[in-house]
Amino acid sequence: LQLVESGGGLVQPGGSLRLSCAAVGLAFSRSVMSWFRQAPGKERELVESTGSATNFPDSVKGRFTISGDNAKNTVYLQMNNLKPEDTAVYYCYAHIYNYWGQGTQVTVSS
């Protein structure tokens, strides 16, 4: 089983990034998929999900959107109007498999 994240990097404030999470050996369509992030010194927090959870930070609502492509077995996180406080390692998680990806670094800085 693998969840391979990509798409992270350095972006200026106000910019956008799309993170990808490719599922290998598991069918993400059978699982609730979520994106979490963890900033240095902080706890990991949920930022988007295909499930019923809505307890996302107010700071990301309206800016982050999760989507999926069944044909590519890939989940995406579109992040717009990025802010320095969005800097973190972003992880995807497959709930039914209790499986985490390795994470991808997002840095928002001018």
C-alpha positions as CSV (number, residue, x, y, z in Angstrom):
1,L,0.0,0.0,0.0
2,Q,1.2,3.5,-0.8
3,L,-0.1,7.0,-0.8
4,V,2.3,9.1,-2.8
5,E,1.9,12.9,-2.3
6,S,3.3,15.5,-4.6
7,G,2.8,19.1,-5.7
8,G,4.3,20.8,-2.7
9,G,6.9,23.5,-2.9
10,L,7.6,27.2,-2.3
11,V,4.9,29.7,-3.3
12,Q,4.4,33.4,-2.7
13,P,1.5,34.7,-0.5
14,G,-1.6,34.8,-2.6
15,G,-0.5,32.0,-4.9
16,S,-2.0,28.6,-5.5
17,L,-0.9,25.0,-5.3
18,R,-2.5,21.7,-6.1
19,L,-1.4,18.7,-4.1
20,S,-1.8,15.2,-5.4
21,C,-2.1,12.0,-3.5
22,A,-1.8,8.9,-5.7
23,A,-3.0,5.7,-4.2
24,V,-1.1,2.5,-5.0
25,G,-2.4,-0.8,-4.0
26,L,-5.7,0.5,-2.6
27,A,-8.8,1.9,-4.2
28,F,-9.3,5.4,-2.7
29,S,-12.9,5.5,-4.0
30,R,-13.7,2.9,-1.4
31,S,-12.4,5.0,1.4
32,V,-13.0,8.4,2.9
33,M,-9.9,10.4,2.1
34,S,-8.6,13.4,4.0
35,W,-5.9,15.9,3.9
36,F,-4.1,16.9,7.1
37,R,-1.3,19.3,7.7
38,Q,1.3,19.7,10.5
39,A,3.3,22.9,11.0
40,P,6.5,22.9,13.2
41,G,5.6,22.7,16.8
42,K,1.9,22.2,16.2
43,E,-0.4,19.2,16.2
44,R,-1.6,17.7,12.9
45,E,-4.9,19.1,11.9
46,L,-7.6,18.1,9.4
47,V,-8.0,20.6,6.5
48,E,-10.3,18.8,4.0
49,S,-12.1,15.5,3.6
50,T,-14.3,13.6,1.3
51,G,-16.3,12.4,4.3
52,S,-18.8,14.2,6.4
53,A,-16.3,16.0,8.6
54,T,-16.6,19.8,8.6
55,N,-14.4,20.8,11.5
56,F,-11.8,22.4,9.4
57,P,-10.0,25.5,10.5
58,D,-11.9,28.6,9.6
59,S,-8.7,29.9,8.0
60,V,-8.9,27.4,5.2
61,K,-12.6,27.4,4.5
62,G,-13.4,28.8,1.1
63,R,-9.7,28.5,0.0
64,F,-9.0,24.7,0.1
65,T,-11.0,22.1,-1.9
66,I,-10.6,18.4,-2.1
67,S,-11.4,16.4,-5.3
68,G,-10.7,13.0,-6.8
69,D,-10.1,11.3,-10.0
70,N,-11.2,7.6,-9.9
71,A,-9.5,6.8,-13.2
72,K,-6.2,7.9,-11.8
73,N,-6.9,6.7,-8.3
74,T,-5.8,10.1,-7.1
75,V,-7.0,12.7,-4.6
76,Y,-6.2,16.4,-4.9
77,L,-6.1,19.3,-2.6
78,Q,-6.5,22.7,-4.4
79,M,-5.2,25.5,-2.2
80,N,-5.8,29.1,-3.3
81,N,-4.9,32.5,-1.8
82,L,-2.1,30.8,0.2
83,K,-0.9,32.5,3.3
84,P,2.4,32.2,5.3
85,E,0.4,30.4,8.1
86,D,-0.4,27.6,5.6
87,T,3.2,26.6,5.7
88,A,3.3,23.0,6.8
89,V,3.8,19.4,5.8
90,Y,0.6,18.1,4.1
91,Y,-0.4,14.5,4.4
92,C,-3.2,12.5,2.8
93,Y,-4.9,9.8,4.8
94,A,-7.1,6.8,3.7
95,H,-9.5,6.2,6.5
96,I,-10.6,2.7,5.7
97,Y,-7.1,1.5,5.4
98,N,-5.8,3.7,8.3
99,Y,-2.9,4.7,6.1
100,W,-0.9,7.9,5.8
101,G,1.2,9.2,2.9
102,Q,4.7,10.4,3.5
103,G,3.8,14.1,3.3
104,T,4.7,17.0,1.1
105,Q,6.2,20.3,2.2
106,V,4.3,23.5,1.4
107,T,6.1,26.8,2.2
108,V,4.4,30.1,1.7
109,S,6.9,33.0,1.7
110,S,7.9,36.0,-0.2
